[in-house]
Amino acid sequence: MISVGKILRSQGNRGELKLRFYDNGLVELSACRTLFIGKEGEIKEFRVEFFARRGKYFQVKLAGVDSLAEADSLAGLEVFVPPDSLKPSAIGHYYLFELKGCSALSLQGELIGKVVDVLSIPANDLLVIDRDGKEIFVPFHESICRKVDLVKKEIRIDPPAGLLDLNET
């Protein structure tokens, strides 16, 4: 299962939910008949009764969630889908979840660390790289991340001088 979004809160008093997808183009919404809601290890399947885009968010009605209290109990939980319900990514584009677990290497092949998370911020996405127990934030931009090989789970980076030390926390 792939985490694709989060239930933000209840929406209305009939069990509807306000949902935010991490990447609005990730899921084939017209084919979205079921969603899996929960947290790792505790995921429950729900049939989708109603699904509508509301600006940058979505409103969803799930079968069996028929009251405000039931909807409120799902607030904050992750939304998962099976990998086969994802749209294929375009050549040269990557889903953020695909980058997690990749080794970050210099252009010369020296291991910098492992990508443990990807933060999506307005300017651009940031790779969170674990380097010997410390986190480094590296912009996921073509000027720095020169080559992504998802088969080998490698990202070749060419950071400007001092970036790896500056961003280390």
N, C-alpha and C positions, 0 to 999 in steps of 0.2 A: 504494500500500500504506500502511496505517495501523499504526503501532507501538502494540500494545495490552498488551504485557507483557514479561516477562523470564524467561529460564530461570535459576533460582537455583542448582541443583546436580543431581547425579544422585540418584536415589531407588531404592535397591535395587541388585541386581547383574545385572539382565537388561535394562538400557538404559532404564529408566523415568526420568522427569525430574520435578523439583519446579518448578512454574511459578507465577508471581505475575502476575495481571492488574492493570493500573493502575486499572481500574474494573471490578469484577466484573459489573456489569450491561451492559457494553458489547457483548459478543459473544453472539450467539445460539448457546449451547453445544451444543444438541441438533442444530444444523445444521453443526457444526464438523467437517468431514470431512478438511480439510487445514489445515496451518499452514505459514507461511513463517518460517524461522529464519535469523538472520544479523545483519548490520549493513548500513547503507546501502551499496548498490553490490555487496554480496556476499550475496544472499539465496537460500536453497535451499528448495524445496517438499518437504514431508513429508506422507505420508498418516497420519492419526491412527488407531491401532489400538485405543486405550483412553484414556478420559478420565474422571476422577472428582474430585469436590470433596473436599478434605481440610481442613476448617476454612476458614480464609481463603486457603488455597493450593489448587493443583490438582496432581494427579498425571496425567501423560500418558505414553503409550507411542507412539513414532513408528516407522513401518515403516522398516527398515534401520538402526535404532539398537538393537543387540542385546547390547551389552556395557557394563560399567561404564566402560571406557576411552572408548568412543564417546559415551556420555552425558556424561562429564566434559568432553569436547572442546566440548560445546555450552553449558556453564555460562557465564553472563554475557551470552549473546547475546540480542538482542531477538526478540520474537515479533510477526509482522506478519499482518494479514488484509486481504483486499480490502474496500474501503469498502461494497460491497453486502452484506457479511455482518454489518454492525453493526445493532443494533436502532435504530429511530428514537428520537431523544431526545424526551422529553415537553416540552410547551409550557412555556417558562420555564426549562428545564434545558438545559445545554450539556455536551458532551463536552470535556474539557480540551484535546484536540488541535485542536478547532475554534477555540479562542481564540488560539492561536499565529498570529502574523502580523497580528493586528488592530491598528489604530491606536487608541491611547488618547487620548481627547480630553476636554477640560474640558466642563462643561455649556454653556459659551459657544462651543464649537467650536475652541478653541485646542489645537493638537497638543502633547501631552505626550511622546509617544514611541510605539514599537512594542512589542507583546508578543512577547518572544523565547522565553519559557518559562512554564510553569505548575508550581508546586511544590505538591504535595499534602501537607499537614501535618495533624496531628490536629485542631487548632482549626478551620481552614478552608483553602481553597486560596489561594495567593498568586500574583498576576500578577507576572512579572519583566519590567519595562518598560525597554527601552534608551532612554535619554534623553541624546543627544549623547555616546555612548560610555560612559556610566555606567549602572549598573543601579539601578532603583528597585523596591522590593517593595511591592505594593499588595494588601491583602486583597480577594479576590474575594467580596465580600459585598454584598447588595442595598442596604445603607445607604451604600455607597461607589460601587459599580458600578451606576449607575442605569438604564442602557439598553444592551443588547447587540443589535447588528444584524449578524448573520452574513452577510447578503447584501452589505452595504456594507463588511464587515470592520472595524466600529467598535465601541468600547466607550466610552460616556460615563461619566466618573467625577466624583464630587464628594467629594474627599478632605478630611478634617479639616485645619484649619490646621497647617502644619508637617510633615505626613506625607510630602510629596514630598522635602523636604530632609532629614528625619530618616532615611529609609530609603535614601538615595542612597549607593551604594558604588562 
